[in-house]
């Protein structure tokens, strides 16, 4: 049996991911969308599919959240889009992200 290795181009940011390292910093912005509300979280330090799954799972439990999608930038700033039909409590989003091992900081 031959096992082929596929290079994914991911690099180690030195800090590991949220499940293994110190929580990262994030910024959060909320903007109205055509079909409800869209909140964009910019999350640093997500490095793998496990990070994406953890953040998605925790945010999906917040009341009012209809959909969560993550554009992973391994070792950089990933974009997490949270869609809802009405405004979602920003504190609840912070708590959910903290449960996944990250920190959300409001940008003024």
C-alpha positions as CSV (number, residue, x, y, z in Angstrom):
1,X,0.0,0.0,0.0
2,X,1.3,3.5,-0.9
3,X,0.3,6.5,1.2
4,X,0.5,9.8,-0.6
5,X,1.2,12.9,1.4
6,X,-0.6,16.1,0.2
7,X,0.9,19.4,1.3
8,X,-1.9,21.8,2.3
9,X,0.3,24.9,2.6
10,X,-0.5,25.5,6.2
11,X,2.1,27.0,8.4
12,X,2.6,26.9,12.2
13,X,1.9,30.4,13.6
14,X,3.8,29.4,16.7
15,X,0.9,29.7,19.1
16,X,-1.1,26.7,18.2
17,X,-4.8,26.7,17.9
18,X,-7.5,27.6,20.4
19,X,-7.9,24.1,21.7
20,X,-4.2,23.9,22.5
21,X,-2.9,27.4,23.1
22,X,-3.6,30.7,24.8
23,X,-6.8,32.4,23.6
24,X,-6.4,34.8,20.7
25,X,-7.8,38.3,20.2
26,X,-10.7,39.1,17.8
27,X,-12.7,42.1,16.6
28,X,-16.4,42.1,16.0
29,X,-18.6,44.2,13.7
30,X,-22.4,43.9,13.2
31,X,-24.0,45.0,10.0
32,X,-27.5,44.6,8.6
33,X,-27.9,42.1,5.8
34,X,-30.6,41.8,3.1
35,X,-32.2,38.8,4.8
36,X,-31.8,39.7,8.4
37,X,-28.6,40.5,10.3
38,X,-25.0,39.5,9.7
39,X,-22.3,39.8,12.3
40,X,-18.7,39.4,11.3
41,X,-16.1,38.2,13.8
42,X,-12.4,38.5,12.9
43,X,-10.7,35.8,14.8
44,X,-6.9,35.4,15.0
45,X,-5.1,32.1,15.7
46,X,-7.6,29.6,14.2
47,X,-5.3,27.0,12.5
48,X,-7.3,23.9,11.7
49,X,-10.7,22.3,11.0
50,X,-11.1,21.5,14.7
51,X,-10.9,25.3,15.5
52,X,-13.5,25.9,12.8
53,X,-15.8,23.2,14.2
54,X,-15.4,24.4,17.8
55,X,-16.3,28.0,17.0
56,X,-19.2,27.0,14.7
57,X,-20.6,24.6,17.2
58,X,-20.5,27.1,20.1
59,X,-21.9,30.0,18.0
60,X,-24.7,27.8,16.7
61,X,-26.1,27.4,20.2
62,X,-26.7,31.1,20.6
63,X,-30.4,31.9,20.5
64,X,-31.3,33.6,17.2
65,X,-28.3,32.4,15.3
66,X,-29.5,30.9,12.0
67,X,-26.1,30.2,10.3
68,X,-22.4,30.3,10.9
69,X,-19.7,30.2,8.3
70,X,-16.0,30.4,8.7
71,X,-13.3,31.5,6.2
72,X,-10.2,30.0,7.7
73,X,-6.9,31.7,7.3
74,X,-4.6,29.4,9.2
75,X,-2.3,31.3,11.5
76,X,-3.8,34.6,10.5
77,X,-7.2,36.4,10.8
78,X,-10.1,34.2,10.0
79,X,-13.6,35.6,9.2
80,X,-16.6,34.2,11.0
81,X,-20.0,35.2,9.6
82,X,-22.9,34.8,11.9
83,X,-26.4,35.3,10.3
84,X,-29.6,35.8,12.1
85,X,-33.1,37.0,11.4
86,X,-32.9,39.6,14.2
87,X,-30.1,41.2,16.2
88,X,-28.2,38.7,18.3
89,X,-26.9,39.6,21.8
90,X,-23.2,40.6,21.3
91,X,-22.4,39.3,24.8
92,X,-23.8,35.9,24.0
93,X,-21.6,35.8,20.9
94,X,-18.6,36.7,23.1
95,X,-19.4,33.9,25.6
96,X,-19.8,31.4,22.8
97,X,-16.5,32.3,21.3
98,X,-14.9,32.1,24.7
99,X,-16.3,28.6,25.2
100,X,-14.5,27.6,22.0
101,X,-11.3,29.0,23.5
102,X,-11.1,32.5,21.9
103,X,-11.7,36.1,23.0
104,X,-13.8,38.7,21.2
105,X,-12.9,42.3,21.7
106,X,-15.2,45.1,20.5
107,X,-13.6,47.6,18.1
108,X,-14.6,51.2,18.9
